[in-house]
Amino acid sequence: MSAIETWGEMVRVEHAQSDRMRGERPTDHWTRYAAGFKADPRRQGDALVEALRSRLVPGETLLDVGAGGGRLALPLALTCSAVTAVEPSPSMCSVLRETALEYHIDNVSVVEAAWPEASVERADVVLCSHVVYVIENIEPFVRKMHGHARRLVLAVVFQSPPQSQLYALWERVHGEKRHGLPSLPQFLPVLEELGIRPEVTELEPQAPMTFDSFEAAQDSIARRIYVNPGTPAMTRLQCVLQESLRQRDGGWQIEGAQPSRPCIVAWETASG
Ligand SMILES: C[S@@+](CC[C@H](N)C(=O)[O-])C[C@H]1O[C@@H](n2cnc3c(N)ncnc32)[C@H](O)[C@@H]1O
């Protein structure tokens, strides 16, 4: 199997397992999480924002594919002449628009659509942060990012899949191995097959998931691994969490959970 086929197969298998556990897919998966993607665009000390900003030339245009609530698009708009944020989730788009208004950032236009279907102009730089994991048909997705970047593509991808801290819990609660989404180790061979030779920069690891209380951890983890209240699976989850949650760094963490390490995968397109 090629790297591109392997990628598609991993996404398909993970999605099929999620659908089987969860039942019907929600129309907007992000409704419950979108508020968590709101951040002050003028915040200081955000290592990812600073690392991305250092790769931009002031006054350039930016296209942010899967911009979410504007966590990156809005701070980077302070450096760019204009930002186009492509985002299919209505709840994420609302957070992005509201945050732009609240902080008086008026050079960001939101295109409520999915990539690669979205119809937008090219930009100097194309950014895509923490999106690729769920894209089954990765080849047209990456090819269009490449084709839409006049100078540079910046993809932000974790070394291991975003929810992998929960995979061991999943197995104990559902009694079957969690199929993982692809992440950086699968992304680099995909790029190689597309003839792209990127530069990869590892950023500081992010702290493992931390929850305010035991109850908050249980509620959040139950949602993320598709466990409904009042079910036998919830009883199993409660037992597993009694053994697995520890108080650390002022919150509750899963014993043994590893920090996630984000990487910037960058390549020049030189397409003018
Ligand atoms: C984990 S969030 C990341 C948001 C933002 N890039 C960030 O780093 O804060 C993933 C986002 O990708 C978006 N997304 C998923 N599939 C997409 C697609 N085919 N085209 C564009 N965005 C997509 C989701 O709606 C969601 O907002």
The ligand as an SDF file (V2000), in Angstrom:
LIG
                    3D

 27 29  0  0  0  0  0  0  0  0999 V2000
   -8.4970   20.9020   15.9490 C   0  0  0  0  0  0  0  0  0  0  0  0
   -9.2940   22.1630   15.0530 S   0  0  0  0  0  0  0  0  0  0  0  0
   -7.9130   23.2210   14.7120 C   0  0  0  0  0  0  0  0  0  0  0  0
   -8.3060   24.6540   14.4960 C   0  0  0  0  0  0  0  0  0  0  0  0
   -7.1590   25.6230   14.2560 C   0  0  0  0  0  0  0  0  0  0  0  0
   -6.4660   25.3300   13.0270 N   0  0  0  0  0  0  0  0  0  0  0  0
   -6.2000   25.6290   15.4180 C   0  0  0  0  0  0  0  0  0  0  0  0
   -5.0850   25.0970   15.2970 O   0  0  0  0  0  0  0  0  0  0  0  0
   -6.5790   26.1480   16.4670 O   0  0  0  0  0  0  0  0  0  0  0  0
   -9.5980   21.3840   13.4890 C   0  0  0  0  0  0  0  0  0  0  0  0
  -10.4090   22.2330   12.5450 C   0  0  0  0  0  0  0  0  0  0  0  0
  -10.3520   21.6740   11.2380 O   0  0  0  0  0  0  0  0  0  0  0  0
  -11.5890   21.8870   10.6210 C   0  0  0  0  0  0  0  0  0  0  0  0
  -11.7460   20.9820    9.4830 N   0  0  0  0  0  0  0  0  0  0  0  0
  -12.0680   19.6760    9.4790 C   0  0  0  0  0  0  0  0  0  0  0  0
  -12.1670   19.2130    8.2250 N   0  0  0  0  0  0  0  0  0  0  0  0
  -11.8580   20.2420    7.4080 C   0  0  0  0  0  0  0  0  0  0  0  0
  -11.8050   20.4050    5.9830 C   0  0  0  0  0  0  0  0  0  0  0  0
  -12.0490   19.3990    5.1430 N   0  0  0  0  0  0  0  0  0  0  0  0
  -11.4870   21.6220    5.4920 N   0  0  0  0  0  0  0  0  0  0  0  0
  -11.2050   22.6500    6.3330 C   0  0  0  0  0  0  0  0  0  0  0  0
  -11.2660   22.5520    7.6700 N   0  0  0  0  0  0  0  0  0  0  0  0
  -11.5880   21.3640    8.2070 C   0  0  0  0  0  0  0  0  0  0  0  0
  -12.5840   21.6370   11.7470 C   0  0  0  0  0  0  0  0  0  0  0  0
  -13.8650   22.1600   11.4560 O   0  0  0  0  0  0  0  0  0  0  0  0
  -11.8890   22.3180   12.9170 C   0  0  0  0  0  0  0  0  0  0  0  0
  -12.2480   23.6530   13.0460 O   0  0  0  0  0  0  0  0  0  0  0  0
  1  2  1  0
  2  3  1  0
  2 10  1  0
  3  4  1  0
  4  5  1  0
  5  6  1  0
  5  7  1  0
  7  8  2  0
  7  9  1  0
 10 11  1  0
 11 12  1  0
 11 26  1  0
 12 13  1  0
 13 14  1  0
 13 24  1  0
 14 15  1  0
 14 23  1  0
 15 16  2  0
 16 17  1  0
 17 18  1  0
 17 23  2  0
 18 19  1  0
 18 20  2  0
 20 21  1  0
 21 22  2  0
 22 23  1  0
 24 25  1  0
 24 26  1  0
 26 27  1  0
M  CHG  2   2   1   9  -1
M  END
$$$$
